[in-house]
Amino acid sequence: MTQPERATIFHTNDLIASQGAVFGATRTWLRAEGLAVLVFSVLLYWKLNASWWIFAVLLLAPDLSMLGYAVSARAGRLCYNVVHSYVLPLSVAMGAIATHHVAALPLVCIWTAHIGMDRSLGYGLKLSDVFGETHLGTLGKPRRGTLGMVDPSQSHGDGAPE
């Protein structure tokens, strides 16, 4: 499929496409990047000789940010995206290194490992007030007629015709 044809199929009537969700090779690369961050974070955690039981207990702690959805969809999206961006953990890491408080680095590794794990599994930053609409695509099985998230030239492995 050529670029002009793709532009016709993925038009701006699709909320997700207009907000920047990715598909195809770009999505694959972003998921691979998440896996690389996960592996790097685990290796760094190991080199810091930190406690593995703390790693196991805290690995899913960033998902507590989803409690923002109990307030409203907008608050949930904001809380989730702030906690699931690399900006905060890397800022904490820079501050810890600059102030010689390196005891915080294992927590940063757990945090970035969580984000990398999520990205590698396809859980991206939320694009709208609908929880499943992320920058890495719509969570769950592709639905018929969903534009922008599903590349119609690709098989999606669910046996359904595109």
N, C-alpha and C positions, 0 to 999 in steps of 0.2 A: 504494500500500500504506500502510495506516495504521500509526501507531506501535505499537498493541497487536499487530497482525499481525507486524510486524517483530520485536518482542520475542519472539514465539513462535518465529519462524524462527531467530533468532540467540540461542540459549539458552546457558546456562553449561556445557553439555557440551563446547562448543568451547573448547579450550585457548587459542586466540588471542583470541577475543572476550572471554573472561574476563580476559585480561591487558591489554586496552586497544588492540588494533589498530583502525584506523579504516577506513572505506570511504565510497564515495559522494562527496558534496560536500566533506566534511571532508578526505578523502584528497587530493582535487584541490587544495584550498586549501593544504594542507601541502606538496604538490609545487610549487605556484606560489611559495610562500614560499621554498622551496629555490632555485628559479630566480632569484628576486629577490636572494637572498644571493650566488649565483654571479655575477650581473651586477654587483652592488655591489662585490664583492671584486675582480673583474677591473678595474673602473673605478678603484677606489682604488689598486690595484697600478700601474696605468698612470700615475696622478697622482703616485705616489711615484718615478717614473722608474727602476724596478727592472729588472733584466735578465730578458728574456723567455725566454732559454734556461734560466735557473734555474727560472722558473715551469714550463716544460715538463718539466724533469727531476724536479721535486719534486711536481708535481700529484698523482701517484698514491702518493706516499710514505706517506700515512696508512693505506693499505691493507696496509702491512707489519704493522699491528696484527693482521691475520688469522693471523699466525704463532702467536698464542696458541692457535689451534685444534690446533696440533701437540702441545701439552701436554695439553689436554682441551677438551671442548666448553664447559664452564663458564668456563675461563680465556680461551678464545677470545672468548666472548660479552662477558666483562668488559673485555678489552683493546679489542675492537672498539668497544664502547659508550663507553668513556672517551675514546678518540681521536676518535670520530665524534659527539661532543656539542660544542655550541658553548661549553661552560663553560671548557674549558682554553684554547682559542685566545683567547677574549675576556679571560680572566684574564691571559694573557701580554700582550695588547694594553694592558690597563689598567696592568699593572706597567711595561711599556716606556714608556708615556706619563708615568706618575707619576715614573719615575726618569730620564727624558730619554734613554732608550736606544731611540730610534725606529728604529734599524737593524733591530730585530726585526720591525717592522710589515710589511715585504714577506712574511716567512715566515708571519705571521698571515693575511695576505690569501690566500696559497696554500692554507693550511690550511682557512680558511672557504670558499674557492672549491671545494675538494674536497668538503667536507661538503654545500654547496649543490648541487653537481653530483649527488652521490649521491642527495640527497633529491628533486631534480627528476626523476631517473630511477626513483624508487620504492624506492631502497635506504634502509631506515630502521634505527633502532636494533633490535638483536636482542632478542626477547622471551623466548626459551627456548633450550635447548641445541641446537635444530634451526636451522641457519644461515639457512634461508630464511624463518623466521617473524619478521617485523619489525613495528614499530608502524605502518608504512604498508601492511601486507598481506603475503601470502605471495608470495615471489619466484617467477617463472615463470608458466606457463600455469595458469589456474584448473582445479582438478580437480573432478570430479563429487562432490557430497556434502560439499564443504568449506564448513562453516558459518562465518559471521563475517567471512570475507574477501571473499566474492562476494555482491553484492546480487542476489538472484534476479529482481528486477524490471527489471534492466538487462541489455542485451546486452553480451557481452564480446568480440565480433568474431572469435571462433574458429570460428563456424559450428555449434558443438555446442549441442544443446538444453540448457537449464539444468536 
